[in-house]
Amino acid sequence: MLEIELYSQIKTINLASEQGCLEKAPDHICEKTLVIPNSFWITCLAAALDILDPPLLESEKRVNKVFKELAKNDSLKID
């Protein structure tokens, strides 16, 4: 189910801010998913799935797909 949720969020990333996946995740979630503090929920979800079900190739990591989509939609911001 989480894989489907991530896929649907990636496909609708331009609308994702309304869905909450572009909100910052709490620090304890970021820490457990091994991402930097203040990361988006969608990044934490992708990282968690990569931890629980690692892809065979580095290039297939879900978190990489999320970053590509965020960059395409100008959603990456550096504080």
Distance bins in CASP14 RR format, pairs under 12 A and 6 or more apart:
PFRMAT RR
TARGET T0000
AUTHOR 0000-0000-0000
RMODE 2
METHOD distances of the structure
MODEL  1
1 7 0 0 0 0 0 1 0 0 0 0 0
1 8 0 0 0 0 0 1 0 0 0 0 0
1 45 0 0 0 0 0 1 0 0 0 0 0
1 49 0 0 0 0 0 1 0 0 0 0 0
2 8 0 0 0 0 0 1 0 0 0 0 0
2 9 0 0 0 0 0 1 0 0 0 0 0
2 41 0 0 0 0 0 1 0 0 0 0 0
2 42 0 0 0 0 0 1 0 0 0 0 0
2 44 0 0 0 0 0 1 0 0 0 0 0
2 45 1 0 0 1 0 0 0 0 0 0 0
2 46 0 0 0 0 1 0 0 0 0 0 0
2 47 0 0 0 0 0 1 0 0 0 0 0
2 48 1 0 0 1 0 0 0 0 0 0 0
2 49 1 0 1 0 0 0 0 0 0 0 0
2 50 0 0 0 0 0 1 0 0 0 0 0
2 51 0 0 0 0 0 1 0 0 0 0 0
2 52 0 0 0 0 1 0 0 0 0 0 0
2 53 0 0 0 0 1 0 0 0 0 0 0
2 62 0 0 0 0 1 0 0 0 0 0 0
3 9 0 0 0 0 0 1 0 0 0 0 0
3 10 0 0 0 0 0 1 0 0 0 0 0
3 45 0 0 0 0 1 0 0 0 0 0 0
3 46 0 0 0 0 0 1 0 0 0 0 0
3 48 0 0 0 0 0 1 0 0 0 0 0
3 49 1 0 0 1 0 0 0 0 0 0 0
3 50 0 0 0 0 0 1 0 0 0 0 0
3 52 0 0 0 0 1 0 0 0 0 0 0
3 53 1 0 0 1 0 0 0 0 0 0 0
3 55 0 0 0 0 0 1 0 0 0 0 0
3 62 0 0 0 0 1 0 0 0 0 0 0
3 65 0 0 0 0 0 1 0 0 0 0 0
4 10 0 0 0 0 0 1 0 0 0 0 0
4 11 0 0 0 0 0 1 0 0 0 0 0
4 45 0 0 0 0 0 1 0 0 0 0 0
4 49 0 0 0 0 0 1 0 0 0 0 0
5 11 0 0 0 0 0 1 0 0 0 0 0
5 12 0 0 0 0 0 1 0 0 0 0 0
5 16 0 0 0 0 0 1 0 0 0 0 0
5 19 0 0 0 0 1 0 0 0 0 0 0
5 20 0 0 0 0 0 1 0 0 0 0 0
5 21 0 0 0 0 1 0 0 0 0 0 0
5 41 0 0 0 0 0 1 0 0 0 0 0
5 42 0 0 0 0 1 0 0 0 0 0 0
5 45 1 0 0 1 0 0 0 0 0 0 0
5 46 0 0 0 0 0 1 0 0 0 0 0
5 48 0 0 0 0 0 1 0 0 0 0 0
5 49 0 0 0 0 1 0 0 0 0 0 0
5 62 0 0 0 0 0 1 0 0 0 0 0
6 12 0 0 0 0 0 1 0 0 0 0 0
6 13 0 0 0 0 0 1 0 0 0 0 0
6 16 0 0 0 0 0 1 0 0 0 0 0
6 19 0 0 0 0 0 1 0 0 0 0 0
6 21 0 0 0 0 1 0 0 0 0 0 0
6 40 0 0 0 0 0 1 0 0 0 0 0
6 41 0 0 0 0 0 1 0 0 0 0 0
6 42 1 0 0 1 0 0 0 0 0 0 0
6 43 0 0 0 0 0 1 0 0 0 0 0
6 44 0 0 0 0 0 1 0 0 0 0 0
6 45 1 0 1 0 0 0 0 0 0 0 0
6 46 1 0 1 0 0 0 0 0 0 0 0
6 47 0 0 0 0 0 1 0 0 0 0 0
6 48 0 0 0 0 1 0 0 0 0 0 0
6 49 1 0 0 1 0 0 0 0 0 0 0
6 50 0 0 0 0 0 1 0 0 0 0 0
6 52 0 0 0 0 0 1 0 0 0 0 0
6 53 0 0 0 0 0 1 0 0 0 0 0
6 61 0 0 0 0 0 1 0 0 0 0 0
6 62 1 0 0 1 0 0 0 0 0 0 0
6 63 0 0 0 0 1 0 0 0 0 0 0
6 65 0 0 0 0 1 0 0 0 0 0 0
6 66 1 0 0 1 0 0 0 0 0 0 0
6 69 0 0 0 0 0 1 0 0 0 0 0
7 13 0 0 0 0 0 1 0 0 0 0 0
7 21 0 0 0 0 0 1 0 0 0 0 0
7 42 0 0 0 0 0 1 0 0 0 0 0
7 45 0 0 0 0 0 1 0 0 0 0 0
7 46 0 0 0 0 0 1 0 0 0 0 0
7 49 0 0 0 0 0 1 0 0 0 0 0
7 62 0 0 0 0 1 0 0 0 0 0 0
7 65 0 0 0 0 1 0 0 0 0 0 0
7 66 0 0 0 0 0 1 0 0 0 0 0
7 69 0 0 0 0 0 1 0 0 0 0 0
8 15 0 0 0 0 0 1 0 0 0 0 0
8 16 0 0 0 0 1 0 0 0 0 0 0
8 19 0 0 0 0 1 0 0 0 0 0 0
8 21 0 0 0 0 1 0 0 0 0 0 0
8 42 0 0 0 0 0 1 0 0 0 0 0
8 45 0 0 0 0 0 1 0 0 0 0 0
9 15 0 0 0 0 1 0 0 0 0 0 0
9 16 1 0 1 0 0 0 0 0 0 0 0
9 17 0 0 0 0 0 1 0 0 0 0 0
9 18 0 0 0 0 0 1 0 0 0 0 0
9 19 1 0 0 1 0 0 0 0 0 0 0
9 20 0 0 0 0 1 0 0 0 0 0 0
9 21 1 0 1 0 0 0 0 0 0 0 0
9 22 0 0 0 0 1 0 0 0 0 0 0
9 23 0 0 0 0 0 1 0 0 0 0 0
9 40 0 0 0 0 1 0 0 0 0 0 0
9 41 0 0 0 0 1 0 0 0 0 0 0
9 42 1 0 1 0 0 0 0 0 0 0 0
9 43 0 0 0 0 0 1 0 0 0 0 0
9 44 0 0 0 0 0 1 0 0 0 0 0
9 45 1 0 0 1 0 0 0 0 0 0 0
9 46 0 0 0 0 1 0 0 0 0 0 0
9 49 0 0 0 0 0 1 0 0 0 0 0
9 62 0 0 0 0 0 1 0 0 0 0 0
9 65 0 0 0 0 0 1 0 0 0 0 0
9 66 0 0 0 0 1 0 0 0 0 0 0
9 69 0 0 0 0 1 0 0 0 0 0 0
9 70 0 0 0 0 0 1 0 0 0 0 0
9 73 0 0 0 0 0 1 0 0 0 0 0
9 75 0 0 0 0 0 1 0 0 0 0 0
10 16 0 0 0 0 1 0 0 0 0 0 0
10 19 0 0 0 0 0 1 0 0 0 0 0
10 21 0 0 0 0 1 0 0 0 0 0 0
10 22 0 0 0 0 0 1 0 0 0 0 0
10 40 0 0 0 0 0 1 0 0 0 0 0
10 42 1 0 0 1 0 0 0 0 0 0 0
10 43 0 0 0 0 0 1 0 0 0 0 0
10 45 0 0 0 0 1 0 0 0 0 0 0
10 46 0 0 0 0 1 0 0 0 0 0 0
10 49 0 0 0 0 0 1 0 0 0 0 0
10 62 0 0 0 0 1 0 0 0 0 0 0
10 63 0 0 0 0 0 1 0 0 0 0 0
10 64 0 0 0 0 0 1 0 0 0 0 0
10 65 1 0 0 1 0 0 0 0 0 0 0
10 66 1 0 0 1 0 0 0 0 0 0 0
10 67 0 0 0 0 0 1 0 0 0 0 0
10 68 0 0 0 0 1 0 0 0 0 0 0
10 69 1 0 1 0 0 0 0 0 0 0 0
10 70 0 0 0 0 1 0 0 0 0 0 0
10 72 0 0 0 0 0 1 0 0 0 0 0
10 73 0 0 0 0 0 1 0 0 0 0 0
10 75 0 0 0 0 0 1 0 0 0 0 0
11 19 0 0 0 0 0 1 0 0 0 0 0
11 21 0 0 0 0 0 1 0 0 0 0 0
11 42 0 0 0 0 0 1 0 0 0 0 0
11 65 0 0 0 0 0 1 0 0 0 0 0
11 66 0 0 0 0 0 1 0 0 0 0 0
11 69 0 0 0 0 1 0 0 0 0 0 0
11 72 0 0 0 0 0 1 0 0 0 0 0
11 73 0 0 0 0 0 1 0 0 0 0 0
12 18 0 0 0 0 1 0 0 0 0 0 0
12 19 1 0 0 1 0 0 0 0 0 0 0
12 20 0 0 0 0 0 1 0 0 0 0 0
12 21 0 0 0 0 1 0 0 0 0 0 0
12 22 0 0 0 0 0 1 0 0 0 0 0
12 42 0 0 0 0 0 1 0 0 0 0 0
12 69 0 0 0 0 1 0 0 0 0 0 0
12 73 0 0 0 0 0 1 0 0 0 0 0
13 19 0 0 0 0 1 0 0 0 0 0 0
13 20 0 0 0 0 0 1 0 0 0 0 0
13 21 0 0 0 0 1 0 0 0 0 0 0
13 22 1 0 0 1 0 0 0 0 0 0 0
13 40 0 0 0 0 0 1 0 0 0 0 0
13 42 1 0 0 1 0 0 0 0 0 0 0
13 43 0 0 0 0 0 1 0 0 0 0 0
13 46 0 0 0 0 0 1 0 0 0 0 0
13 65 0 0 0 0 0 1 0 0 0 0 0
13 66 0 0 0 0 1 0 0 0 0 0 0
13 67 0 0 0 0 0 1 0 0 0 0 0
13 68 0 0 0 0 1 0 0 0 0 0 0
13 69 1 0 1 0 0 0 0 0 0 0 0
13 70 1 0 0 1 0 0 0 0 0 0 0
13 71 0 0 0 0 0 1 0 0 0 0 0
13 72 1 0 0 1 0 0 0 0 0 0 0
13 73 1 0 1 0 0 0 0 0 0 0 0
13 74 0 0 0 0 0 1 0 0 0 0 0
13 75 1 0 0 1 0 0 0 0 0 0 0
13 76 0 0 0 0 0 1 0 0 0 0 0
14 21 0 0 0 0 0 1 0 0 0 0 0
14 22 0 0 0 0 0 1 0 0 0 0 0
14 69 0 0 0 0 1 0 0 0 0 0 0
14 70 0 0 0 0 0 1 0 0 0 0 0
14 72 0 0 0 0 1 0 0 0 0 0 0
14 73 1 0 1 0 0 0 0 0 0 0 0
14 74 0 0 0 0 1 0 0 0 0 0 0
14 75 0 0 0 0 1 0 0 0 0 0 0
15 21 0 0 0 0 1 0 0 0 0 0 0
15 22 0 0 0 0 1 0 0 0 0 0 0
15 73 0 0 0 0 1 0 0 0 0 0 0
15 75 0 0 0 0 0 1 0 0 0 0 0
16 22 1 0 1 0 0 0 0 0 0 0 0
16 23 0 0 0 0 1 0 0 0 0 0 0
16 40 0 0 0 0 1 0 0 0 0 0 0
16 41 0 0 0 0 1 0 0 0 0 0 0
16 42 1 0 0 1 0 0 0 0 0 0 0
16 43 0 0 0 0 0 1 0 0 0 0 0
16 45 0 0 0 0 0 1 0 0 0 0 0
16 66 0 0 0 0 0 1 0 0 0 0 0
16 69 0 0 0 0 1 0 0 0 0 0 0
16 70 0 0 0 0 1 0 0 0 0 0 0
16 73 0 0 0 0 1 0 0 0 0 0 0
16 75 1 0 0 1 0 0 0 0 0 0 0
17 23 1 0 0 1 0 0 0 0 0 0 0
17 24 0 0 0 0 0 1 0 0 0 0 0
17 40 0 0 0 0 1 0 0 0 0 0 0
17 41 0 0 0 0 0 1 0 0 0 0 0
17 42 0 0 0 0 0 1 0 0 0 0 0
17 70 0 0 0 0 0 1 0 0 0 0 0
17 73 0 0 0 0 1 0 0 0 0 0 0
17 74 0 0 0 0 0 1 0 0 0 0 0
17 75 1 0 0 1 0 0 0 0 0 0 0
19 40 0 0 0 0 0 1 0 0 0 0 0
19 41 0 0 0 0 1 0 0 0 0 0 0
19 42 0 0 0 0 1 0 0 0 0 0 0
19 45 0 0 0 0 0 1 0 0 0 0 0
20 40 0 0 0 0 1 0 0 0 0 0 0
20 41 1 0 0 1 0 0 0 0 0 0 0
20 42 0 0 0 0 1 0 0 0 0 0 0
20 45 0 0 0 0 0 1 0 0 0 0 0
21 39 0 0 0 0 0 1 0 0 0 0 0
21 40 1 0 0 1 0 0 0 0 0 0 0
21 41 1 0 1 0 0 0 0 0 0 0 0
21 42 1 1 0 0 0 0 0 0 0 0 0
21 43 0 0 0 0 1 0 0 0 0 0 0
21 44 0 0 0 0 1 0 0 0 0 0 0
21 45 1 0 0 1 0 0 0 0 0 0 0
21 46 0 0 0 0 0 1 0 0 0 0 0
21 66 0 0 0 0 1 0 0 0 0 0 0
21 69 0 0 0 0 0 1 0 0 0 0 0
21 70 0 0 0 0 0 1 0 0 0 0 0
21 75 0 0 0 0 0 1 0 0 0 0 0
22 38 0 0 0 0 0 1 0 0 0 0 0
22 39 0 0 0 0 0 1 0 0 0 0 0
22 40 1 0 1 0 0 0 0 0 0 0 0
22 41 1 0 0 1 0 0 0 0 0 0 0
22 42 1 0 0 1 0 0 0 0 0 0 0
22 43 0 0 0 0 1 0 0 0 0 0 0
22 44 0 0 0 0 0 1 0 0 0 0 0
22 45 0 0 0 0 0 1 0 0 0 0 0
22 66 0 0 0 0 0 1 0 0 0 0 0
22 69 0 0 0 0 0 1 0 0 0 0 0
22 70 0 0 0 0 1 0 0 0 0 0 0
22 73 0 0 0 0 1 0 0 0 0 0 0
22 74 0 0 0 0 0 1 0 0 0 0 0
22 75 1 0 0 1 0 0 0 0 0 0 0
22 76 0 0 0 0 0 1 0 0 0 0 0
22 77 0 0 0 0 0 1 0 0 0 0 0
23 29 0 0 0 0 0 1 0 0 0 0 0
23 38 0 0 0 0 0 1 0 0 0 0 0
23 39 0 0 0 0 0 1 0 0 0 0 0
23 40 1 0 0 1 0 0 0 0 0 0 0
23 41 1 0 1 0 0 0 0 0 0 0 0
23 42 0 0 0 0 1 0 0 0 0 0 0
23 43 0 0 0 0 0 1 0 0 0 0 0
23 44 0 0 0 0 0 1 0 0 0 0 0
23 45 0 0 0 0 0 1 0 0 0 0 0
23 75 0 0 0 0 0 1 0 0 0 0 0
24 30 0 0 0 0 1 0 0 0 0 0 0
24 35 0 0 0 0 0 1 0 0 0 0 0
24 36 0 0 0 0 0 1 0 0 0 0 0
24 37 0 0 0 0 1 0 0 0 0 0 0
24 38 1 0 1 0 0 0 0 0 0 0 0
24 39 1 0 0 1 0 0 0 0 0 0 0
24 40 1 0 0 1 0 0 0 0 0 0 0
24 41 1 0 0 1 0 0 0 0 0 0 0
24 42 0 0 0 0 0 1 0 0 0 0 0
24 43 0 0 0 0 1 0 0 0 0 0 0
24 44 0 0 0 0 1 0 0 0 0 0 0
24 77 0 0 0 0 0 1 0 0 0 0 0
24 79 0 0 0 0 0 1 0 0 0 0 0
25 31 0 0 0 0 1 0 0 0 0 0 0
25 32 0 0 0 0 1 0 0 0 0 0 0
25 33 1 0 0 1 0 0 0 0 0 0 0
25 35 1 0 0 1 0 0 0 0 0 0 0
25 36 0 0 0 0 0 1 0 0 0 0 0
25 37 0 0 0 0 1 0 0 0 0 0 0
25 38 0 0 0 0 1 0 0 0 0 0 0
25 39 1 0 1 0 0 0 0 0 0 0 0
25 40 1 0 0 1 0 0 0 0 0 0 0
25 41 1 0 1 0 0 0 0 0 0 0 0
25 42 0 0 0 0 1 0 0 0 0 0 0
25 43 1 0 0 1 0 0 0 0 0 0 0
25 44 1 0 1 0 0 0 0 0 0 0 0
25 45 0 0 0 0 1 0 0 0 0 0 0
25 46 0 0 0 0 0 1 0 0 0 0 0
25 47 0 0 0 0 1 0 0 0 0 0 0
25 48 0 0 0 0 0 1 0 0 0 0 0
26 32 0 0 0 0 1 0 0 0 0 0 0
26 33 0 0 0 0 0 1 0 0 0 0 0
26 35 0 0 0 0 0 1 0 0 0 0 0
26 37 0 0 0 0 1 0 0 0 0 0 0
26 38 0 0 0 0 1 0 0 0 0 0 0
26 39 0 0 0 0 0 1 0 0 0 0 0
26 40 0 0 0 0 0 1 0 0 0 0 0
26 41 0 0 0 0 1 0 0 0 0 0 0
26 44 0 0 0 0 1 0 0 0 0 0 0
27 33 0 0 0 0 0 1 0 0 0 0 0
27 35 0 0 0 0 0 1 0 0 0 0 0
27 36 0 0 0 0 1 0 0 0 0 0 0
27 37 1 0 1 0 0 0 0 0 0 0 0
27 38 1 0 0 1 0 0 0 0 0 0 0
27 39 0 0 0 0 1 0 0 0 0 0 0
27 44 0 0 0 0 0 1 0 0 0 0 0
28 35 0 0 0 0 0 1 0 0 0 0 0
28 37 0 0 0 0 1 0 0 0 0 0 0
28 44 0 0 0 0 0 1 0 0 0 0 0
29 35 0 0 0 0 1 0 0 0 0 0 0
29 36 0 0 0 0 0 1 0 0 0 0 0
29 37 0 0 0 0 1 0 0 0 0 0 0
29 38 0 0 0 0 0 1 0 0 0 0 0
29 39 0 0 0 0 1 0 0 0 0 0 0
29 40 0 0 0 0 0 1 0 0 0 0 0
29 41 1 0 0 1 0 0 0 0 0 0 0
29 42 0 0 0 0 0 1 0 0 0 0 0
29 43 0 0 0 0 0 1 0 0 0 0 0
29 44 1 0 1 0 0 0 0 0 0 0 0
29 45 0 0 0 0 1 0 0 0 0 0 0
29 47 0 0 0 0 1 0 0 0 0 0 0
29 48 0 0 0 0 1 0 0 0 0 0 0
30 36 1 0 0 1 0 0 0 0 0 0 0
30 37 1 0 1 0 0 0 0 0 0 0 0
30 38 1 0 0 1 0 0 0 0 0 0 0
30 39 1 0 1 0 0 0 0 0 0 0 0
30 40 0 0 0 0 1 0 0 0 0 0 0
30 41 0 0 0 0 1 0 0 0 0 0 0
30 43 0 0 0 0 1 0 0 0 0 0 0
30 44 1 0 0 1 0 0 0 0 0 0 0
30 45 0 0 0 0 0 1 0 0 0 0 0
30 47 0 0 0 0 1 0 0 0 0 0 0
30 48 0 0 0 0 0 1 0 0 0 0 0
31 37 1 0 0 1 0 0 0 0 0 0 0
31 38 0 0 0 0 0 1 0 0 0 0 0
31 39 0 0 0 0 0 1 0 0 0 0 0
31 44 0 0 0 0 1 0 0 0 0 0 0
31 47 0 0 0 0 0 1 0 0 0 0 0
31 48 0 0 0 0 0 1 0 0 0 0 0
32 39 0 0 0 0 0 1 0 0 0 0 0
32 44 0 0 0 0 1 0 0 0 0 0 0
32 45 0 0 0 0 0 1 0 0 0 0 0
32 47 0 0 0 0 1 0 0 0 0 0 0
32 48 1 0 0 1 0 0 0 0 0 0 0
32 51 0 0 0 0 1 0 0 0 0 0 0
32 52 0 0 0 0 0 1 0 0 0 0 0
33 39 0 0 0 0 1 0 0 0 0 0 0
33 40 0 0 0 0 0 1 0 0 0 0 0
33 41 0 0 0 0 0 1 0 0 0 0 0
33 42 0 0 0 0 0 1 0 0 0 0 0
33 43 1 0 0 1 0 0 0 0 0 0 0
33 44 1 0 1 0 0 0 0 0 0 0 0
33 45 0 0 0 0 1 0 0 0 0 0 0
33 46 0 0 0 0 1 0 0 0 0 0 0
33 47 1 0 1 0 0 0 0 0 0 0 0
33 48 1 0 1 0 0 0 0 0 0 0 0
33 49 0 0 0 0 1 0 0 0 0 0 0
33 50 0 0 0 0 1 0 0 0 0 0 0
33 51 1 0 0 1 0 0 0 0 0 0 0
33 52 0 0 0 0 0 1 0 0 0 0 0
33 62 0 0 0 0 0 1 0 0 0 0 0
33 63 0 0 0 0 1 0 0 0 0 0 0
33 66 0 0 0 0 0 1 0 0 0 0 0
34 43 0 0 0 0 0 1 0 0 0 0 0
34 44 0 0 0 0 1 0 0 0 0 0 0
34 46 0 0 0 0 0 1 0 0 0 0 0
34 47 1 0 0 1 0 0 0 0 0 0 0
34 48 0 0 0 0 1 0 0 0 0 0 0
34 50 0 0 0 0 1 0 0 0 0 0 0
34 51 1 0 0 1 0 0 0 0 0 0 0
34 61 0 0 0 0 0 1 0 0 0 0 0
34 63 0 0 0 0 1 0 0 0 0 0 0
35 41 0 0 0 0 0 1 0 0 0 0 0
35 42 0 0 0 0 0 1 0 0 0 0 0
35 43 1 0 1 0 0 0 0 0 0 0 0
35 44 1 0 1 0 0 0 0 0 0 0 0
35 45 0 0 0 0 0 1 0 0 0 0 0
35 46 0 0 0 0 1 0 0 0 0 0 0
35 47 1 0 1 0 0 0 0 0 0 0 0
35 48 0 0 0 0 1 0 0 0 0 0 0
35 50 0 0 0 0 0 1 0 0 0 0 0
35 51 0 0 0 0 0 1 0 0 0 0 0
35 62 0 0 0 0 0 1 0 0 0 0 0
35 63 1 0 0 1 0 0 0 0 0 0 0
35 66 0 0 0 0 0 1 0 0 0 0 0
35 67 0 0 0 0 0 1 0 0 0 0 0
36 43 0 0 0 0 1 0 0 0 0 0 0
36 44 0 0 0 0 0 1 0 0 0 0 0
36 47 0 0 0 0 0 1 0 0 0 0 0
36 63 0 0 0 0 0 1 0 0 0 0 0
36 78 0 0 0 0 0 1 0 0 0 0 0
36 79 0 0 0 0 0 1 0 0 0 0 0
37 43 0 0 0 0 0 1 0 0 0 0 0
37 44 0 0 0 0 0 1 0 0 0 0 0
37 79 0 0 0 0 0 1 0 0 0 0 0
38 44 0 0 0 0 0 1 0 0 0 0 0
38 77 0 0 0 0 0 1 0 0 0 0 0
38 78 0 0 0 0 0 1 0 0 0 0 0
38 79 1 0 0 1 0 0 0 0 0 0 0
39 45 0 0 0 0 0 1 0 0 0 0 0
39 46 0 0 0 0 1 0 0 0 0 0 0
39 47 0 0 0 0 1 0 0 0 0 0 0
39 48 0 0 0 0 0 1 0 0 0 0 0
39 63 0 0 0 0 1 0 0 0 0 0 0
39 66 0 0 0 0 1 0 0 0 0 0 0
39 67 0 0 0 0 0 1 0 0 0 0 0
39 70 0 0 0 0 0 1 0 0 0 0 0
39 76 0 0 0 0 0 1 0 0 0 0 0
39 77 0 0 0 0 0 1 0 0 0 0 0
39 79 0 0 0 0 0 1 0 0 0 0 0
40 46 0 0 0 0 1 0 0 0 0 0 0
40 47 0 0 0 0 0 1 0 0 0 0 0
40 63 0 0 0 0 0 1 0 0 0 0 0
40 66 0 0 0 0 1 0 0 0 0 0 0
40 67 0 0 0 0 0 1 0 0 0 0 0
40 69 0 0 0 0 0 1 0 0 0 0 0
40 70 1 0 0 1 0 0 0 0 0 0 0
40 73 0 0 0 0 0 1 0 0 0 0 0
40 75 1 0 0 1 0 0 0 0 0 0 0
40 76 0 0 0 0 1 0 0 0 0 0 0
40 77 0 0 0 0 1 0 0 0 0 0 0
41 47 0 0 0 0 0 1 0 0 0 0 0
41 48 0 0 0 0 0 1 0 0 0 0 0
41 66 0 0 0 0 0 1 0 0 0 0 0
41 70 0 0 0 0 0 1 0 0 0 0 0
42 48 0 0 0 0 0 1 0 0 0 0 0
42 49 0 0 0 0 0 1 0 0 0 0 0
42 62 0 0 0 0 1 0 0 0 0 0 0
42 63 0 0 0 0 1 0 0 0 0 0 0
42 65 0 0 0 0 0 1 0 0 0 0 0
42 66 1 0 1 0 0 0 0 0 0 0 0
42 67 0 0 0 0 1 0 0 0 0 0 0
42 69 0 0 0 0 1 0 0 0 0 0 0
42 70 1 0 0 1 0 0 0 0 0 0 0
42 73 0 0 0 0 0 1 0 0 0 0 0
42 75 0 0 0 0 1 0 0 0 0 0 0
42 76 0 0 0 0 0 1 0 0 0 0 0
43 49 0 0 0 0 0 1 0 0 0 0 0
43 50 0 0 0 0 0 1 0 0 0 0 0
43 61 0 0 0 0 0 1 0 0 0 0 0
43 62 0 0 0 0 1 0 0 0 0 0 0
43 63 1 0 0 1 0 0 0 0 0 0 0
43 64 0 0 0 0 0 1 0 0 0 0 0
43 65 0 0 0 0 0 1 0 0 0 0 0
43 66 1 0 1 0 0 0 0 0 0 0 0
43 67 1 0 0 1 0 0 0 0 0 0 0
43 68 0 0 0 0 0 1 0 0 0 0 0
43 69 0 0 0 0 0 1 0 0 0 0 0
43 70 1 0 0 1 0 0 0 0 0 0 0
43 75 0 0 0 0 0 1 0 0 0 0 0
43 76 0 0 0 0 0 1 0 0 0 0 0
44 50 0 0 0 0 0 1 0 0 0 0 0
44 51 0 0 0 0 0 1 0 0 0 0 0
44 62 0 0 0 0 0 1 0 0 0 0 0
44 63 0 0 0 0 1 0 0 0 0 0 0
44 66 0 0 0 0 1 0 0 0 0 0 0
45 51 0 0 0 0 0 1 0 0 0 0 0
45 52 0 0 0 0 0 1 0 0 0 0 0
45 62 0 0 0 0 1 0 0 0 0 0 0
45 63 0 0 0 0 1 0 0 0 0 0 0
45 65 0 0 0 0 0 1 0 0 0 0 0
45 66 0 0 0 0 1 0 0 0 0 0 0
46 52 0 0 0 0 0 1 0 0 0 0 0
46 53 0 0 0 0 0 1 0 0 0 0 0
46 55 0 0 0 0 0 1 0 0 0 0 0
46 60 0 0 0 0 0 1 0 0 0 0 0
46 61 1 0 0 1 0 0 0 0 0 0 0
46 62 1 1 0 0 0 0 0 0 0 0 0
46 63 1 0 1 0 0 0 0 0 0 0 0
46 64 0 0 0 0 1 0 0 0 0 0 0
46 65 1 0 0 1 0 0 0 0 0 0 0
46 66 1 0 1 0 0 0 0 0 0 0 0
46 67 0 0 0 0 1 0 0 0 0 0 0
46 68 0 0 0 0 0 1 0 0 0 0 0
46 69 0 0 0 0 1 0 0 0 0 0 0
46 70 0 0 0 0 0 1 0 0 0 0 0
47 53 0 0 0 0 0 1 0 0 0 0 0
47 54 0 0 0 0 0 1 0 0 0 0 0
47 61 0 0 0 0 1 0 0 0 0 0 0
47 62 1 0 0 1 0 0 0 0 0 0 0
47 63 1 0 1 0 0 0 0 0 0 0 0
47 64 0 0 0 0 0 1 0 0 0 0 0
47 65 0 0 0 0 0 1 0 0 0 0 0
47 66 0 0 0 0 1 0 0 0 0 0 0
47 67 0 0 0 0 0 1 0 0 0 0 0
48 54 0 0 0 0 0 1 0 0 0 0 0
48 61 0 0 0 0 0 1 0 0 0 0 0
48 62 0 0 0 0 1 0 0 0 0 0 0
48 63 0 0 0 0 1 0 0 0 0 0 0
48 66 0 0 0 0 0 1 0 0 0 0 0
49 55 0 0 0 0 1 0 0 0 0 0 0
49 60 0 0 0 0 0 1 0 0 0 0 0
49 61 0 0 0 0 1 0 0 0 0 0 0
49 62 1 0 1 0 0 0 0 0 0 0 0
49 63 0 0 0 0 1 0 0 0 0 0 0
49 64 0 0 0 0 0 1 0 0 0 0 0
49 65 0 0 0 0 0 1 0 0 0 0 0
49 66 0 0 0 0 0 1 0 0 0 0 0
50 56 0 0 0 0 0 1 0 0 0 0 0
50 57 0 0 0 0 0 1 0 0 0 0 0
50 58 0 0 0 0 0 1 0 0 0 0 0
50 60 0 0 0 0 1 0 0 0 0 0 0
50 61 1 0 1 0 0 0 0 0 0 0 0
50 62 1 0 1 0 0 0 0 0 0 0 0
50 63 1 0 1 0 0 0 0 0 0 0 0
50 64 0 0 0 0 1 0 0 0 0 0 0
50 65 0 0 0 0 0 1 0 0 0 0 0
50 66 0 0 0 0 1 0 0 0 0 0 0
51 61 0 0 0 0 0 1 0 0 0 0 0
51 62 0 0 0 0 0 1 0 0 0 0 0
51 63 0 0 0 0 1 0 0 0 0 0 0
52 62 0 0 0 0 0 1 0 0 0 0 0
53 60 0 0 0 0 0 1 0 0 0 0 0
53 61 0 0 0 0 0 1 0 0 0 0 0
53 62 0 0 0 0 1 0 0 0 0 0 0
54 60 0 0 0 0 1 0 0 0 0 0 0
54 61 0 0 0 0 1 0 0 0 0 0 0
54 62 0 0 0 0 1 0 0 0 0 0 0
54 63 0 0 0 0 0 1 0 0 0 0 0
55 61 1 0 1 0 0 0 0 0 0 0 0
55 62 1 0 0 1 0 0 0 0 0 0 0
55 63 0 0 0 0 1 0 0 0 0 0 0
55 64 0 0 0 0 1 0 0 0 0 0 0
55 65 0 0 0 0 1 0 0 0 0 0 0
57 64 0 0 0 0 0 1 0 0 0 0 0
58 64 1 0 0 1 0 0 0 0 0 0 0
59 65 0 0 0 0 1 0 0 0 0 0 0
59 68 0 0 0 0 0 1 0 0 0 0 0
60 68 0 0 0 0 0 1 0 0 0 0 0
61 67 0 0 0 0 1 0 0 0 0 0 0
61 68 0 0 0 0 0 1 0 0 0 0 0
62 68 0 0 0 0 0 1 0 0 0 0 0
62 69 0 0 0 0 0 1 0 0 0 0 0
63 69 0 0 0 0 0 1 0 0 0 0 0
63 70 0 0 0 0 0 1 0 0 0 0 0
64 70 0 0 0 0 0 1 0 0 0 0 0
64 71 0 0 0 0 0 1 0 0 0 0 0
65 71 0 0 0 0 0 1 0 0 0 0 0
65 72 0 0 0 0 0 1 0 0 0 0 0
66 72 0 0 0 0 0 1 0 0 0 0 0
66 73 0 0 0 0 0 1 0 0 0 0 0
66 75 0 0 0 0 1 0 0 0 0 0 0
66 76 0 0 0 0 0 1 0 0 0 0 0
67 73 0 0 0 0 0 1 0 0 0 0 0
67 75 0 0 0 0 1 0 0 0 0 0 0
67 76 1 0 0 1 0 0 0 0 0 0 0
68 75 0 0 0 0 0 1 0 0 0 0 0
68 76 0 0 0 0 0 1 0 0 0 0 0
69 75 1 0 0 1 0 0 0 0 0 0 0
69 76 0 0 0 0 1 0 0 0 0 0 0
70 76 1 0 1 0 0 0 0 0 0 0 0
70 77 0 0 0 0 1 0 0 0 0 0 0
70 78 0 0 0 0 0 1 0 0 0 0 0
71 77 0 0 0 0 0 1 0 0 0 0 0
71 78 0 0 0 0 0 1 0 0 0 0 0
END
